[in-house]
Amino acid sequence: MGIHDSFLIWVVPHISWRAPPCCFSDRFGMALLMVHRKGAHTPVDKKRDLDNMGSSAETEYAAFEERVKRTVYIDNLSPQVNEAILRTALDQFGNVTDVHFIPNYLESRMIAKCALVEMEQAKQAEAVVSEIANYPFMISGMPRPVRARAAEPEMFEDRPKKPGRKIHIRWLDPKDPDFKVAKELKEKNRIFAAEASFLLKQQLEEEEKLAKQQEETLKSNYKKYEVIDGVMADGTARDLARHYSISLADERDYS
């Protein structure tokens, strides 16, 4: 929103209907909507409005920075890990207030490989980073431990604009010295994407195989416990212990 004498000016998307007298289309396909504001707008008023806008932006960004301090970046996650599993794994460090998975846009399945986890307090986030950095931290039977580090502002898609920061975008001419550098970076990024895709497929196969093995082991152990529980419940274990003069370690009454 800009201020121009006694008018307020908004830039809004150009639409197909016939614009009223107060609107006109510029050459970039945008419509400038001008609305008259009552009363004269003095230089003092302009300065006060700009100061208020700056103060509001600074307050919003300060709140965002506090949020960043409470957030942990978790990497090397298995595709089988969901929000509930991640919350359960990190609840031991404190209350998890928000979990946002960062999808892998290079793959059609949009498999999440990392996440931003916001804790209730900054100290809890620091504890998560410290613990995972010093000890292997496995989640949901993953074949590899996860990694964690403090979150950075650039990791957030909804980050507000930093007060005073300006971004300039321009097209590079082939004769520009930076054109060759940009082209090399683009080619390296393409190669990296292909390598990452290949490694991801290998990891998925390993994790699916491991998950299947763990499921079979769990079922096998469950059957063993069922057999043991049945022998203890029907008195067979007590009869055998009495016959061989063995004292049972577990004296619970199964009758």
N, C-alpha and C positions, 0 to 999 in steps of 0.2 A: 504494500500500500504506500503510495507516495502522496505528498502534499504540494499543491500548486495554487498559490494565492488563496482564493476563497473556495477552492474546489478540492474534493477528494477524488483520487484517480485509482481505479482498480483495473487490473489486466485479467480478463476472463476469456475462456476458450471461445473461438468464433463458431457460431452455429448458423444453420441454414435459413432460419426465419428472417424476414425483413426487419432490419434494425430500426428502432424508433429514432427520432431526431437527436436524442442525447447520446447515441452510439455511432461509431464509425469504425470501419475495418482498416487496419494498417496492412502494409505489404507483406507481413509475416503471418497473415492468417489469424490475427488476434483481434479482439474487439476491446476498445477502451471505453469503459463506462464512467461517465462524469456526473457526479451528483453535487448540487449546490449545497453549501454549508452556510447556515445562518451566521451572520456577524463577520466582521473582518478578522483575518488571521494575521496577527502581528508577528514580527520576528521573535518576540519573547515567547509567544504561544508555540511557534514552530520548534524552538529550542527545547521547551518543556516537553512537547510531544516526543521529540527524538530521544530526550533523556529517559522518559518513561519507557519507551520501546527498548532502549538499551538496557535499562535496569531489569525489565521483565525477562529479556533474553539471558542476561547474566544469571538471574535467579534460577531459570529453567536449566541452564547448563550446569550450574553448581549442584542442583539436585541430581542431575544425570551423572556427574562425577562421583557422587556418593554411592549411587547405584552401581557404578563400575567397580568401586572398591569392595562391594559386597558380592561380586560375581566372580565365578571361577570358570575358566575355559577348560573343558574336559575333552581330550583327544584320544584317538586310537580305540574308539568304541566299536563294539560288535553291532551289526545290523539287528541282532536279536534283542538288544537292550532297548526297552521302552521307558517312558517317563516314570511309571510306577517302580520299575526295577532300579532306576537311577536315584529316585527319591529315597527308596529303602536303603540303598547302599550308602548314601551320604547323610542320612538322618542321624547317624551316630555322632556327627560333628556339630549338629545344631539343626534348627528348623529350616527346611528348604522352602522358599517362598515362590520360586518360579523356575521352570525348566524350559529352555527353548533349544530344540534341535536345529542344527545347521545342516541343511540337506546338501548332498553332492549333486550339483547341477550337471556334472559331466556324464552322469549315468541316467539312463531312462527310468530306472526303478527308484530314483530319488532316495537313495539309501543314506541315512544319517550316519556320519562318521565322527561327529563332534557335537558338543552342546555347550550352551551357556547356562550355568546353574547359579541362581541368585540365592544367597543365604540371608538369614535375618540380620546378621551383624557382620561387619568387616572382619572381626577377629575370627569368626567361624570360617570365613573364606580363606583366611591366611592359614588356619589349621589344616584345611583340606589340602592346600597346595604343599604345605610342609610335610604332611603325612605321606602323600602319594609320591613326593619327590624322594623320600628316604626309604620307603618300603614298597615292595611290589603290591599293587592293589588290583585284585581280580574282581570282575563283576559278572555274575551270571555264567560262570564256567567258561569265560573267555580264554582262548589259548595264549593270550598275551596280556600283560598288565596295561591299564590305562595310563595316560599321561595327564598332568594338570599343571596349569600356570595361571597367574593372575590375568584377569580379562583386561582388554585394552579398548578404548573408545571406538576404534575403527571396526571392531568386531560386531557392533550393534547396528542393525538395519534401521532402527527407529531413532538413532542418535540425533539430537537437535544440532542446529548450526552453531558452531563455536563463535562467540562474539568477536568481531574484528577480523575473522578469517575470510579471505577471498580466494576463490578458485577461478582460474582463467583457463578456458578451453579453446584450442585453435587447431586447424588442420595443418598437417606438416606437408610442406612442399617436397617433392623428391630431391630437390637440390639442397634442402635444409640439412645441416650436419647431424641433427638428431634423427633424421629419417632412417638412416642405416641402423642406428641403435634400436629404434622402435621396431623395425622389421626383424632384427635378430631376436628381440625379446618375444615377438609374436611367434616366431618359428620354434624357439625354445619352449614356449608355453604349449604349443601343439604337441611337441615330443613328450613333454612332461605329462600331458593329459592322456596320451596313449599308454605311457608306462604305468600311470596311476590306475587306469582302467584294467590293465592286465593284472597288476598286483591285487586289485580289489577282487577280481574273479577268483584268483588263487586263494585269497583269504576266506572268501565265502565258501568255497569248497571245503577248506579245512575246518571251518566253524560248523558247517552242516554235518560233517563227518563226526566231529567231536560231540556235537549235541546229540546225535543219534547214539553214540557210544554211551554217553552219560545217561540217556533215557533207558537204554537196555540194562545198564548196571543198576540203575535205581529200581527197575522192575524186578531184577534178579534178587537184590538185597531185600526188597519188600516181601518177596515170596519166602525167603529164608526166615525172616522175622515172623511171618505168619505161621510157619512150621514150628518154630521154637515156642511161640506163644501157645499154639495148640497142644504141644507136648506138655507144657507146664500146666495148662488149664485142665486137661483130662486126667492128670495124676500119673502119667507115664514116667515123667522125670523123677517123681518122688519114689515110685516103685523101683526104678533102676538104682537110685541113690541108696535106698534101703537094702537092696540086694547086694550091692557092691560096697556097702558100708562107707558111703561118701556123703559128706555134709554139703547140702546145697548152699551156695553163696547167697542166693536170692530166697528169702524166707517169706515172700509175699503169699497171701492166701489166694489161690486161684479157684477155690471151690465156690 
